[in-house]
């Protein structure tokens, strides 16, 4: 039973971290679908490779928080890394805070100092702004 609650916590962290990332993509990009799909289906596959490169993915930190692991084939089974749980929690919490803070900063920046794009064509539709 304790594993169930731990797994539910990991699922919650996954929802928060990926949700924050994709919210940031939605705020920064006019059409975030393709970059989001590329991130999930290409970049997150890097978590299966050996070395330090998997530490640049969210999947590596989330997998390390799960005690029971299904049998993996290929590179995953041979080179699977288990990172310390406190490090994983710190990194995932930092990612959520950083991405949401960036979203808030981008959304509240004054229109004179930001580049904006509109969603929709009618007056009063939502605007998304970013610095740069």
Secondary structure, 3 states (H helix, E strand, C coil): CHHHHHHHHHHHHHHHHHHHHHHHHHHHCCCCHHHHHHHHHCHHHHHHCCCCHHHHCHHHHHHHCCCCCCCCCCHHHHHCCCCCHHHHHHHHHHHHHHHHHHHHHHHHCCHHHEEEEECCCCCCCCEEEEEC
